[in-house]
């Protein structure tokens, strides 16, 4: 086994931190490690948690970590920052709350910035999750901030995705967040001590039971949590645990694999095309409307 | 020239409607038309307009159409629905306002549903935009609803992207929308008659001038519009027109072409891999963690 992976398996925090830095930077030396890294894991449950700013998601993550620690689990957390330069500040601010678990050797927290490349953030995330798994962390929690493209991509890496909502958000915000509901395996209506939390949960349940999407699946459970007092957090941890076996049913696992492979194919095909000597000339022809993009892609792919 | 394209060039509405249906359905008979369809256009300005529900975007689109008609332009509009089953109703409701221009032969409006496939909506949109261009419409306006993945993808198809905001939206919504600002070439703070519109515009300008993103470009202009009275709409039409030449600078055009070709490559590589006899076996191996997704993609791409 490769030295880096041996060190990882021995549970050292510093080898893990170094490997994650190489993964984040897209260091080419990571590529030859992948086959072993991917198979070295212990099968950690990869849990995604996402939701808009203001939903109290970071506080909920903090409470979940406390609950998992109580259950004797070693918890790995990847906090994935979207690529937007406009939100970075807010996200880094959120991180400060994580300090509660900073001295705990069995909690490993890491922020990762997105490179904004299509497929890039998702690929980086699954490689990093595999590294945390190989280092013995289970569950591996992937936290994202915002409600955009990268959240949906990252959610597809996770086996179980929790979407956090807050009761007091208006209709407009609800509509914006609708895209997130589609990727939810579990919904947590947080700030459950606020007026309207139970009503918001009921509305969500009604909306999900009548919506036409994902007909082959049951609507996701809607839980009410109050992160600051930890009310409902043990039940949320139970629901996440219960979803683990659902996520590992062959059809679900295959769908996730197909998604990962398609992204890898897209990245690989894009990289090979960009290395092709005719790449610049092809782009010029498309830009000048002499050639349509599909025919261009067929020529480049051969 | 193909019959369908000849009919299109003659300006018939029905041939155009039929072709758009075939494009929307992903009819395989469209594929052989693409090289000619792509080059048959007159170089229409493709303008994207997006923004969250509640920003008054549809009313603004209506006012923009009126302004363009006053300037003698034939306007094509593609209203692209995101794939979410949770928002469809709201979007179709918006469409009713378009009826004002329904009797105008020089306005062609078409709703298109997204198939939700990665790359699918963007590909369908550029093919449909090429059809409207070939039929003599200029500008071609692509309108999207929401603030998710498909909006960003569709924005990348457009040469000029207008992001519509409303002044009264809170900080939380602002943060959610931050992803949209990244794709904005022009920002319209709509509902300009409401208190706080000018302040919101100033805040946006300050935010955009200090943000680190897209350093090579000037910050996008922030305009204040009141769609219902048409205040500021002529100025917005001017700003869109002024951006046309910026969008067609060789570097910008090449970047857009690269994006289109990369998406086409991703789709093509994914389709070929799925046709490969080893596809199912490869997915099973990835799902069972015997094989990492990158190595799987390399094997499939050959």
Boltz contact constraints between the chains, C-beta under 6 A:
constraints:
  - contact:
      token1: [A, 34]
      token2: [B, 292]
      max_distance: 6.0
  - contact:
      token1: [A, 34]
      token2: [B, 294]
      max_distance: 6.0
  - contact:
      token1: [A, 35]
      token2: [B, 292]
      max_distance: 6.0
  - contact:
      token1: [A, 35]
      token2: [B, 295]
      max_distance: 6.0
  - contact:
      token1: [A, 38]
      token2: [B, 292]
      max_distance: 6.0
  - contact:
      token1: [A, 39]
      token2: [B, 289]
      max_distance: 6.0
  - contact:
      token1: [A, 52]
      token2: [B, 176]
      max_distance: 6.0
  - contact:
      token1: [A, 53]
      token2: [B, 172]
      max_distance: 6.0
  - contact:
      token1: [A, 53]
      token2: [B, 175]
      max_distance: 6.0
  - contact:
      token1: [A, 54]
      token2: [B, 172]
      max_distance: 6.0
  - contact:
      token1: [A, 84]
      token2: [B, 178]
      max_distance: 6.0
  - contact:
      token1: [A, 84]
      token2: [B, 179]
      max_distance: 6.0
  - contact:
      token1: [A, 84]
      token2: [B, 182]
      max_distance: 6.0
  - contact:
      token1: [A, 85]
      token2: [B, 211]
      max_distance: 6.0
  - contact:
      token1: [A, 85]
      token2: [B, 212]
      max_distance: 6.0
  - contact:
      token1: [A, 85]
      token2: [B, 213]
      max_distance: 6.0
  - contact:
      token1: [A, 86]
      token2: [B, 178]
      max_distance: 6.0
  - contact:
      token1: [A, 86]
      token2: [B, 181]
      max_distance: 6.0
  - contact:
      token1: [A, 86]
      token2: [B, 211]
      max_distance: 6.0
  - contact:
      token1: [A, 87]
      token2: [B, 175]
      max_distance: 6.0
  - contact:
      token1: [A, 87]
      token2: [B, 178]
      max_distance: 6.0
  - contact:
      token1: [A, 147]
      token2: [B, 176]
      max_distance: 6.0
  - contact:
      token1: [A, 148]
      token2: [B, 179]
      max_distance: 6.0
  - contact:
      token1: [A, 149]
      token2: [B, 149]
      max_distance: 6.0
  - contact:
      token1: [A, 149]
      token2: [B, 152]
      max_distance: 6.0
  - contact:
      token1: [A, 152]
      token2: [B, 149]
      max_distance: 6.0
  - contact:
      token1: [A, 172]
      token2: [B, 53]
      max_distance: 6.0
  - contact:
      token1: [A, 172]
      token2: [B, 54]
      max_distance: 6.0
  - contact:
      token1: [A, 173]
      token2: [B, 173]
      max_distance: 6.0
  - contact:
      token1: [A, 175]
      token2: [B, 53]
      max_distance: 6.0
  - contact:
      token1: [A, 175]
      token2: [B, 87]
      max_distance: 6.0
  - contact:
      token1: [A, 176]
      token2: [B, 52]
      max_distance: 6.0
  - contact:
      token1: [A, 176]
      token2: [B, 147]
      max_distance: 6.0
  - contact:
      token1: [A, 176]
      token2: [B, 176]
      max_distance: 6.0
  - contact:
      token1: [A, 178]
      token2: [B, 84]
      max_distance: 6.0
  - contact:
      token1: [A, 178]
      token2: [B, 86]
      max_distance: 6.0
  - contact:
      token1: [A, 178]
      token2: [B, 87]
      max_distance: 6.0
  - contact:
      token1: [A, 179]
      token2: [B, 84]
      max_distance: 6.0
  - contact:
      token1: [A, 179]
      token2: [B, 148]
      max_distance: 6.0
  - contact:
      token1: [A, 181]
      token2: [B, 86]
      max_distance: 6.0
  - contact:
      token1: [A, 182]
      token2: [B, 84]
      max_distance: 6.0
  - contact:
      token1: [A, 211]
      token2: [B, 85]
      max_distance: 6.0
  - contact:
      token1: [A, 211]
      token2: [B, 86]
      max_distance: 6.0
  - contact:
      token1: [A, 212]
      token2: [B, 85]
      max_distance: 6.0
  - contact:
      token1: [A, 213]
      token2: [B, 85]
      max_distance: 6.0
  - contact:
      token1: [A, 253]
      token2: [B, 287]
      max_distance: 6.0
  - contact:
      token1: [A, 254]
      token2: [B, 283]
      max_distance: 6.0
  - contact:
      token1: [A, 254]
      token2: [B, 287]
      max_distance: 6.0
  - contact:
      token1: [A, 257]
      token2: [B, 283]
      max_distance: 6.0
  - contact:
      token1: [A, 257]
      token2: [B, 286]
      max_distance: 6.0
  - contact:
      token1: [A, 257]
      token2: [B, 287]
      max_distance: 6.0
  - contact:
      token1: [A, 258]
      token2: [B, 283]
      max_distance: 6.0
  - contact:
      token1: [A, 260]
      token2: [B, 293]
      max_distance: 6.0
  - contact:
      token1: [A, 261]
      token2: [B, 293]
      max_distance: 6.0
  - contact:
      token1: [A, 261]
      token2: [B, 296]
      max_distance: 6.0
  - contact:
      token1: [A, 261]
      token2: [B, 297]
      max_distance: 6.0
  - contact:
      token1: [A, 262]
      token2: [B, 270]
      max_distance: 6.0
  - contact:
      token1: [A, 264]
      token2: [B, 293]
      max_distance: 6.0
  - contact:
      token1: [A, 264]
      token2: [B, 294]
      max_distance: 6.0
  - contact:
      token1: [A, 264]
      token2: [B, 297]
      max_distance: 6.0
  - contact:
      token1: [A, 265]
      token2: [B, 269]
      max_distance: 6.0
  - contact:
      token1: [A, 265]
      token2: [B, 270]
      max_distance: 6.0
  - contact:
      token1: [A, 265]
      token2: [B, 273]
      max_distance: 6.0
  - contact:
      token1: [A, 265]
      token2: [B, 297]
      max_distance: 6.0
  - contact:
      token1: [A, 266]
      token2: [B, 266]
      max_distance: 6.0
  - contact:
      token1: [A, 268]
      token2: [B, 297]
      max_distance: 6.0
  - contact:
      token1: [A, 268]
      token2: [B, 301]
      max_distance: 6.0
  - contact:
      token1: [A, 269]
      token2: [B, 265]
      max_distance: 6.0
  - contact:
      token1: [A, 269]
      token2: [B, 269]
      max_distance: 6.0
  - contact:
      token1: [A, 270]
      token2: [B, 262]
      max_distance: 6.0
  - contact:
      token1: [A, 270]
      token2: [B, 265]
      max_distance: 6.0
  - contact:
      token1: [A, 273]
      token2: [B, 265]
      max_distance: 6.0
  - contact:
      token1: [A, 283]
      token2: [B, 254]
      max_distance: 6.0
  - contact:
      token1: [A, 283]
      token2: [B, 257]
      max_distance: 6.0
  - contact:
      token1: [A, 283]
      token2: [B, 258]
      max_distance: 6.0
  - contact:
      token1: [A, 286]
      token2: [B, 257]
      max_distance: 6.0
  - contact:
      token1: [A, 287]
      token2: [B, 253]
      max_distance: 6.0
  - contact:
      token1: [A, 287]
      token2: [B, 254]
      max_distance: 6.0
  - contact:
      token1: [A, 287]
      token2: [B, 257]
      max_distance: 6.0
  - contact:
      token1: [A, 289]
      token2: [B, 39]
      max_distance: 6.0
  - contact:
      token1: [A, 292]
      token2: [B, 34]
      max_distance: 6.0
  - contact:
      token1: [A, 292]
      token2: [B, 35]
      max_distance: 6.0
  - contact:
      token1: [A, 292]
      token2: [B, 38]
      max_distance: 6.0
  - contact:
      token1: [A, 293]
      token2: [B, 260]
      max_distance: 6.0
  - contact:
      token1: [A, 293]
      token2: [B, 261]
      max_distance: 6.0
  - contact:
      token1: [A, 293]
      token2: [B, 264]
      max_distance: 6.0
  - contact:
      token1: [A, 294]
      token2: [B, 34]
      max_distance: 6.0
  - contact:
      token1: [A, 294]
      token2: [B, 264]
      max_distance: 6.0
  - contact:
      token1: [A, 295]
      token2: [B, 35]
      max_distance: 6.0
  - contact:
      token1: [A, 296]
      token2: [B, 261]
      max_distance: 6.0
  - contact:
      token1: [A, 297]
      token2: [B, 261]
      max_distance: 6.0
  - contact:
      token1: [A, 297]
      token2: [B, 264]
      max_distance: 6.0
  - contact:
      token1: [A, 297]
      token2: [B, 265]
      max_distance: 6.0
  - contact:
      token1: [A, 297]
      token2: [B, 268]
      max_distance: 6.0
  - contact:
      token1: [A, 301]
      token2: [B, 268]
      max_distance: 6.0
